[in-house]
């Protein structure tokens, strides 16, 4: 290249750069055209100039303008687009969510022979993922992987599959990655939690530590959530200690996760200790504490925390009132619940949502005010959901209202197995066996299967699961032998099996045998078998605990002198010395 030609090119570039730094993109093409008339260039130089114009539009926050520039400038084919052009176009497509142009650009990349440039293909992957085109993204990723895995692309693909619930595909990509980073581990751990696989999330966290990766605040947030879901107190406490040892800063997300973990693992006092020791300037922290207290049936404590919240000038939000109304519901504080429900709108300017109406229906139903609860459902300005109808149906069962129960289940568009079981329960309690049988036949006709009770306990860092009537555990014989002894001991203390709960017209002996192998009873027997005297027993359950198991737990706690903490689908029950924290109101 001659000196004069190089000088002209340099002058043109400087002129254009001064323009880009000082002007808006509106007159970019006109100014550049003027510059080009003064300095006629070859096609390669034109391409560089056109690229600068497109990039200027992107940097000025106008991706649509950048795509318009691209079509206008390269339409005449006076200058061929190069790989930088296509990279800028893909960036503009990403910012403007323009899938059509992106796919056209993808075709041009292949036609121009640029597909071997992994940077261009890598740019396409997040664009396809954002538009839900995971098939195309996967194909590109597989092609790129031939020249070595791009960790960023792999992480994006994992996150994309997890977002749509394709957990197994995400796990396969993760396991095949020869190299991983913290983002890879965080994506998979969080994905396990969202996919309902908390035990696998805990296992992944252990593998992450053994692989010498340093967990960050995102890792700990996910693992604390996993521990909370499964009630894995041991792992939760280890994660808390590790956070302290590594000097992880406790932001409001981690503080809320810690409180939630301790609450859901049955250690409400530990949750309160964390709450009292941290900065409480975010409403999420208060919400976690109030919700935790509500789940343990500590309604007055939840209200006291709410009062402290106002005293520290933290404004409540809609979630705060869900927690407060739930606390009132679990403790039968009807007037308090009415007060807070009315105060939401009148004092705090918070419009009640579906979940607030649901909490009020639950509150009134538990208190036996079924007519008032049903009227609220009929007159509220929001269409009731299945959860609300289910709460009312449960109240019908508790208070023996089969007529209203039938009316309620007819209103439920998508009834689950638990709903039919509740209705059958209502009929069975009234010894209306024909009606109960009709409900069971209806379940068979609709293909609805009863959910099987599942309870689990954490022991030595491992989680042991038990299903109703389960005999798959390695220590089954010893567990049932001890359970039989406990049944005899509790009967001697006055326990009478609630055979009316069994939804079959069979003998009392058969009914009692059905009740004796409920999953939480097996879990309690196993824990007593494996632990020393006076050790606290903690059991989690997927369904609401029944009256029979509830009464049995109370007597067992007195007979074996143990505190038993049961977390069912609704709340916590603390059994100690023959009493329950719920005061038989749940």
N, C-alpha and C positions, 0 to 999 in steps of 0.2 A: 504494500500500500504506500503511495506517495505521501510525502510530508504534508502537501497542500490538502490532499483528500482526507488524511487523518485529522488535520486541523479543522476542516469543515465539519466533520462528524463530531469532533469534540465540542466545537462551538454550538452545534445544534443541540447536543445533549445538555450543555450548560444552560442554554436558553430555555429549553423545555423544563429543566429542573427548577430554574428560578420561577417559571410560571406555575409549576405544580405547588411550590412552597408558598406562593403569595395569592393565588387565585382559587376561586371555587370551581368545581368541575363544569359549571354551566356553559362556559365559553371555551372549554378545553379543545374541542375539535377545531373551532375557528382559529384559535390562536396557534395551534399546532400546524394547521394548514398554511397559515401565513409564514410560519417558521420554515416549513418545508419548501415553499415557493422561493424563499431567499436562499435555501441550501438544498438543492435537489440531491436525492440520495438513491442508492441502490435498494432493491427489495429487502435485503437483510437489515439495513439501517431503518427502513420504514417499519419493519416488524418490531424492532426495539422501541421505536417511538410510539407505535400503537400500543405496545405492552404497557408503556409508562402511562399512557392516557387511561387505559383500563384500570391499572393499579391505582391511579389517582382517584377514580370514582369509588373504588372499594374503600380506600383509606378515608375518603370523605363521608363514608357511611351511605353510599348510594349503589348497592349491588344491582338493582334493576337498571340503573343508568350504565353500569359497567357492561352488562349484557347487551344493552342497546348499542353502546360504543363498539363492542365486539362485532355485532352483526353489521354495523354501518361501515366500520373501517376495513374489515376483511372481506366485505361482500364483493368488492371490485376485483379481488384477487391480485391487486397490485403488489401485495406483500403476503407471503405465506405465514400462517401461525406456526410458532415453534412450541417447544414443551413448556416454556414460561407462559406463553399465551394461554395454553390449555390449563395450566395450574391456576392462573388468575380467574379463568372462566369457572373452574370447579369451585373455587372459593366463593365467587359471586353466586353460584347456584346453591351452595350450602347456606349462605346468609339469607338468600331469598326463597329457600325451599323450592327451587325450580327443578323438579325431577326430570321433566321432559328435555330441557336443554342439557342436563347432566348426562342423560342417556345418549343424546346425540353426540355430546363431547366424548363420551366413552367410545362410541363407534369411530369417531375421528382419531382417537388415540390409537386404536387398533389399526386403522387404515394407514396412519402415518408411521407405524412401526415403533410407537413410543410405549407399547405395553410392557416392555422390559424395564422401563423406569419405575421402580417400586414406589417412588414418591408420588407419582400420578395415581397409580392404582390404590395406594394407601389413602389418598385424598377422597377417592370414590367410596371407600368402605363406610366411613361415618355418614356420608351423604345418603347412601342406600339404607343404612340402618335407621337413620332419622325418619325416612319415608316408609319404614316398615318393609323394605324389600330385602329381607334377610337371605333369600335364596341367591340373589345376585351378589350380595356382600360375601356370602359363604364361598361362592365360586371364585371371586376375586381373591379372597383370603387363601384359598387352597392353591391358587396359581402363584401368589406371592411366596407362599411357604416353600416352594421349590427352591427359592434362592435364599432361604433363611426366614424364620418367623419374625414378623414385626410385632413387638410386644404391645405397642399402642393399639395396633389394629386388632390384635387378639383380645385385648381388654375391652375394646369397644364392641366387638362381636359377642363376647361373653355377656356384657351388660345388656346388649340388644336381645339376646335369647332369654335372659333372665326376666327382662321387662315383659315379655309375652308369655312367661310361664314355661318356657322350654328348658327346664332345669337340666335334664339328662344331656341335651346337646351341649349346653354351656359347660357342664362338668367334663364332657369328653374333650372339648377344645382345651380346657384348663389342664387336664391330665396329660395331653399330648404336647403341651408347650415345653420345649427344652429349657427355656429360661423364663422366669417369672419375676415380677416386681411386687412391691407392696400393694399397688393398685389391683393386680391380679388376685391376690389373696383377699383383699377387702371386698372385691366384687363377688367372689364366690361365697365368702362367709355371709355377706349381706343377702345374697341370693338364696342361700339355704334358709335363712330366717324368714324371708318373704315367702318362700315356697313351702313353709310349714315343716322344715327339716332341722329343728334346732339342735338335735343331737349331732347331726353331721356337721353343723356349724362349729360346735364345740370341738369335735374331732379335728376339723380343718385348722382351727386355731392352735391346737397342740402341734400339728404338723408344721404350721408356719413358724412357731417358736423353735422347734427342733431343726428347722432349715436355716436358722440364724437370720430370719427377717425381723426387723424391728417394727412392732405394731405401733400404729399411731392412734389419734383420737377417733378416727372413723372405725378402725378395727375394734377398739374397746366399746364403742357405742353399739356395734352389732353383736358382739359377744355377750355383753350385759343383757341385751334384749333376748338372746337365745337362752341364757341362763334363767331369765325371768319366765319365759314360756314353759320351760320344762321343769322349773323348780329346782334347778341344779345349784344349790347353795354353795357347795364346796368349790365348784368351778367359778362361781360368781365372786366368792371371797378371794380366791387366788387371783382373778383378774383385777380386783380392786387393789390388792397388795402390789401387783405388778405395775399398775398405774402409778402408785405412789413411789415405788422404787425407781421407775423410769422418769419420774418428774413430769408426767403428762399433766398439762394445765387443765383444770376442771372448768370447762365452759358450761353453759346452762344445759346443753344437750347431754353431756356426760353426767352432770349432777342429777338431772331428771331420770336418766337411765339407771343410775345407782340407787336412787330412792325406789324406783319401780322394781328393780331386781330384788332388793331386800324385802320389799312389801310382798311381792308375789312368791318369794321363797319362804314366807311365814315369819320373817324377822322384822316385825313392824317397829320394834324398839330400835333396832340397828338403822332402819330407814329414818326414824326420827332423829337419831344421833347425827347422821349425815346431813339431814335437813338443817339442824340447829348450828352445824359447824361451817356452813358454806355461805357465800354471798347469795342473797335471795332477791335479786333485782329483776328476775324474769318470771312472768306469770306461769310458764311451763313447770317450773320447780314447785310452785305452790299447788298447781293442778295435780302433779304426781303425788304429793303428800296427801292432799285431800282425798284423791281417788284411792290411795293405799289404805288410809284409815277407814274409808267407806267399805272397802272390800273385807275388812276385818270386823265390821260391825261396830266400829267406834264412832258413832254418830256425833256424840257431844264433843269428842276430840276434833273431829273434822270441822265442826262449827267454830270451835275455839281457834283453829288454824285460820279459818276464813276471817275471823275477827282480827287476828294478828296481821293478816294480809292487808286489810284496810288500814290498820294502824301504821303499817310501813309504806303506805301510799302506792301500793301495787294494785292496779285496776283489774278486777276479775273479767274473764271473757266467758263465752258460751260454754266452754269445756268445764270451767270452774263450777258452773251451776249444775252441770250433769253430775259431777262428783257430789255436790251438796245434796241434791235431790235423791241420789242413790243412797247416800248416808242416812237420810231421813227415812227412806223406804225400808232399809235393812233394820232399822231400829223402831219402826212403827210411830215415828214422830210426824203424825199427819198434819197438825196445825203448823208446825215448823216448816214442813214441806210446802204447804199452801202459801205461807208467808214469803218464802224465798222465790216461789214460782211467780207470785204477783209482783215482787220487788224487782225481778229481772227487767221488766219493761218499764215500770213506773219510776224506779230509782236509778237503774243502771243503763237504761235505754238499750237493752238487749232483747231482740225479738225472739220469743220461744221457737225452737226448731222441733223437728220430729222427735229427736232424742229426749228433749225436755218433756214433751207430752208423754212419751213412752215411760219416762221415769215417774211421772205423776200417776199414770194408769197403774203402774206396778205398785206404787205407794198405796193407792186407794184399794187396789185388789188385795194386797197382802193384809190390809186392815179390815177386810170384809165388806168394804163399801163398794160392792160390785155394781149396783145400779148406777151410782155416781161415776164409777170408772167407765162403764159402758156408755153413759151419756156423754162423757168427755170425748170418747172415741168418735161418737156419731156427730158431735157438734164442732170439733176442732177444725181449723181452716186448712189443715194439711191432710192428705190422704194417708190413712194408717198403713204401716208396713207389717210384715209377717211377725217381727219381733214383738210389736205391741199386742197383736192378737194373741200371740203365744203367752205373753205375760198374763193376759186376762184369762186365757184358758187354764193356765196353771192355778190362778186364784180360784177358778170354778172347782177345780179338783180339791184344793185345800179346804174350801168351805162347803163342799158337797152341793154344788149347783149344776146338776146334769142338764136341765132344760136350757139354761144360759150357755152351758158348754157346747151343746148341739148347735145353738144359734151362732156362737162364735166361730166354730170350725167351718160352718157354711160360708162365712165371710172371708175365710182364708183362701187365697187364690192358689198358693203352692204349699200345701201341708206336707210336713216331713214326718218321719217315723215317730219322733217324739210327740208330735201333736196327736196322732192317733192313739199312742200309748196313754197319753194323759186322758183322753176321752174315754178310753176303755177302762182306765183306772177309776174314773168318776162312776161309771156304770157298775164296776165290780164292787166299789165301796157301798153302793146301794143294793148289792146282791141282785142286780139286773143282768143276770148271766147271758140271757138271750141277746140283749143289746150289746154287751161286751163282745160276744161271739160275732155279731154282725160287723162290728168295727174291725175285728181281726180278719174276717172274710173280705171286707172292703180293702184292707191293706194288701191281701194276697192278689185281689183282682187288679189293683193299681200297681202291683209290683213294688210295694213299699216294704223295705226290710227294717226291722227294729235295730237301732244302734246298740252295739254290744258295749257293756260297761268296761272301761279300761282304767286301771289305777297304776301308779308307778311311785317308786321310792328311790332316792339316791343313796347309795351305800359305797363308801370307799372310792368316790369319784366315778362310779358306774351307775347307770340307771337300770333298775329292774322293773319290768312291766308285768302286770297280771290282768287277765281278762276274767270275766265272770265264769266260774266253773273251770278255770284253767288248770291243766295238769302237765304243762310243758316245761315248767321250771325244773332245773336239775335237783332241787331240794323239795320237790312236790310232796313226797311221803312225809317228811318231817314237818312241813308246813301244815298239812291237813291233820296230822296227829296233834299238833299243838292247837290248831283251831278247834278241834273237837273238845280238847280240855278247856279252852276258853269258853266255849258254848256252855259246857256243864257248869263252870264256875259262875258265869253271869246269870244262868237260870237259878242257881242257888241264892243269888243276890236279888232275885225278883224279876229278872228280865223275862218278858213274854214276847215271842216272835210275832211280828205284825203280819200274820198270814193273809189278812184281807188285802194286802198289796199285790198278791200273786194273781195274775189275770187269767186264772184257769179255775174251772169248777172241778177241782180234784180234792183228795183228802188233805187234811191239815198236815199230815206227816210229809206228804209230797211237797206241799207248799213250804213247809219249814226247811226241807232239804234244798229247795230252790234258793231260799233266802240265805242259808248258811254259807253258800259259796260265792257271795257277791265279791267283786274284785277288791274293794277296800278292806274287807275282812281278811282276805288272803294277804294283802300288802301289810296289814298290821301284824298278822301272825308271823310273817317272814321277818319283819323288823325286830319283833320281840325275840325271835329265834336267834338272830345274828348280832344283837347288841346287848350290852350289860344293863344291870338294874338302873332305874331312874333316868335312863337315856331318853331324850325327847324323840318322839315318833312323828315323822312328817310324811304325809301321803298326799298326792295330787290325783285328781279324778276328772275324767272327761265329761261326766254327766252330773246332774244334781244328785246329791246323796239322798237316799230314801229314809223314811221315818224309822224303819227297822234298824238300819245300820247306825243311824244317828243315836237312837236309844241304846243300842248295843255298845257304841263307842263310849258313851258316858259311863256305863257300868264298868267297862274294861279299864278305863283310866283310873277308877277307884280300886279295882281288884288287883291290878299289877303295879299300882302307884307310879303311873307314868303320865306325862303330858302328851296328848295326841293332838296334832294339828292337821286338819284335813282341808285341803283346798279343792272345792268342787267347782262346777261350771259357774256358779253364782257368787260364791263368797268363801271366806275362811271360817272354819269352826275350831275353836280352841277347847278341847276337852280336858278337864282336870278335876280330880277328886269327885267324880260323879256329876259334874255340871258342864254346861257348854256356854261359851261366850255369847252365843246368839240368844240365850234364854228361851230356847225352843221357839224362836220367832225367825223364820227364814223363808 
